[in-house]
Amino acid sequence: RLVGSEMCIRDSMEQAYSLQLISAPLLQQAQDTMTRVEFSEIAVAFYEKVAGTTAPMTEENPFSDCNEQAALKAYRLGIIAGVEPGTFAPENPLTREQMAIMLVRTLEKVGVDTVSYTHLTLP
């Protein structure tokens, strides 16, 4: 039986799934550590949903260790980069730093003025 915050978390995850922002495997593995490629999937899904268009693919794969469509689209959009030239490390855990960078870049790609948000005060 779910109570309080557990129910809220489950509802939010199910809403993200119904909006096609996360895949079924991500929904089922909600408590697991997120990988770099999994977050790329979310970033690209968000971009495509908000922009109303399919993200373009790279003409050439810049990574020797990854050929996942979401990672290649995120690279083409400028949302992600490799951990070093030619290496994406798709199964590495996503760090908070990487997540923040990818979030800001994704928001900028859909037209959010992230500079204006730096002046907001939180309660």
C-alpha positions in Angstrom: 0.0 0.0 0.0 1.4 3.4 -1.1 1.1 6.4 1.2 1.8 10.1 0.9 4.9 10.9 -1.0 5.2 7.4 -2.5 1.8 7.8 -4.1 2.8 11.3 -5.4 6.0 9.9 -6.9 4.2 7.0 -8.5 1.6 9.4 -10.0 4.3 11.7 -11.3 6.2 8.8 -12.9 3.0 7.5 -14.5 2.2 11.0 -15.8 5.6 11.3 -17.3 5.1 7.9 -19.0 1.6 8.9 -20.3 3.2 12.0 -21.8 5.7 9.8 -23.5 8.6 11.5 -21.6 9.9 8.3 -20.2 9.8 4.7 -21.6 8.2 1.7 -20.0 11.6 0.4 -18.8 12.4 3.7 -17.1 9.0 3.7 -15.5 9.6 0.2 -14.2 13.1 1.0 -13.0 12.2 4.2 -11.2 14.3 3.5 -8.2 17.5 2.6 -10.1 20.4 4.9 -10.9 20.0 6.7 -14.2 22.5 6.3 -16.9 23.7 8.9 -19.3 21.9 7.3 -22.2 18.7 7.0 -20.3 18.7 10.7 -19.5 19.4 11.4 -23.2 16.1 9.6 -23.9 14.2 11.8 -21.5 15.9 15.0 -22.8 15.1 14.2 -26.5 11.5 13.1 -25.7 11.0 16.4 -23.9 12.5 18.4 -26.7 10.4 16.6 -29.3 7.2 17.0 -27.3 7.7 20.7 -26.6 9.2 21.6 -30.0 6.5 19.6 -31.8 9.1 18.1 -34.2 11.4 15.1 -34.4 14.9 15.8 -33.3 17.4 15.4 -36.1 20.0 12.6 -36.2 23.7 13.1 -36.6 25.1 12.5 -40.0 28.0 10.6 -38.5 28.3 8.8 -35.2 30.8 10.7 -33.1 31.0 7.9 -30.5 32.9 4.6 -30.7 30.9 3.2 -27.7 27.3 4.2 -28.4 24.9 4.1 -31.3 21.7 4.7 -29.4 19.3 7.0 -31.3 18.5 9.2 -28.4 22.2 9.9 -27.6 22.9 10.7 -31.3 19.9 13.1 -31.4 20.9 14.7 -28.2 24.4 15.2 -29.5 23.2 16.7 -32.7 21.0 19.1 -30.7 24.0 20.1 -28.6 22.4 18.7 -25.4 25.1 16.2 -24.7 28.8 15.7 -25.4 31.1 12.9 -24.8 33.1 12.2 -21.6 36.2 12.5 -23.9 36.6 12.8 -27.7 34.8 9.8 -29.3 33.5 8.3 -26.1 30.0 8.8 -24.7 30.0 6.2 -21.8 26.3 5.5 -22.2 26.0 3.1 -19.2 27.9 5.3 -16.8 25.7 6.8 -14.0 24.5 10.3 -14.7 26.2 12.8 -12.3 24.3 15.7 -10.9 26.6 18.0 -12.8 25.9 16.3 -16.1 22.1 16.3 -15.4 22.1 20.1 -14.7 24.1 20.8 -17.9 21.7 18.6 -20.0 18.6 20.1 -18.4 19.7 23.7 -19.1 20.7 22.9 -22.7 17.4 21.1 -23.3 15.4 24.0 -21.9 17.4 26.4 -24.1 16.8 24.3 -27.2 13.1 24.6 -26.7 13.3 28.4 -26.3 13.3 28.9 -22.5 15.3 31.9 -21.5 17.4 30.3 -18.8 19.2 33.6 -18.0 15.9 35.2 -16.9 15.3 32.3 -14.5 18.5 33.1 -12.6 16.9 36.2 -11.2 13.9 34.4 -9.6 13.7 34.1 -5.8 12.5 31.0 -4.3 10.2 30.9 -1.2 
